[in-house]
Amino acid sequence: AMNNVRHIRQTLGLSQDALAEALGMTQGSVSQYELGSDIPPRVARKLIDVAAGRGVDISFDDIYTSEAA
């Protein structure tokens, strides 16, 4: 299961620690998602909200669709 968490995080200019804090989780969890762990929809929704708060418009498709597709 590929996802774009790393790409989105880099677009937002955040470290894993900073994104983890914004999402209310540990840096380790962010790392696991970046390595391909499945992202629960509630976490995806939070990521969309965090991005929106930073002026970046992303959707579920942006999170779940592999860049390599």
Secondary structure as GFF3:
##gff-version 3
##sequence-region A 1 69
A	DSSP	alpha_helix	5	12	.	.	.	ID=ss1
A	DSSP	alpha_helix	16	23	.	.	.	ID=ss2
A	DSSP	alpha_helix	27	34	.	.	.	ID=ss3
A	DSSP	alpha_helix	41	53	.	.	.	ID=ss4
A	DSSP	alpha_helix	60	64	.	.	.	ID=ss5
###
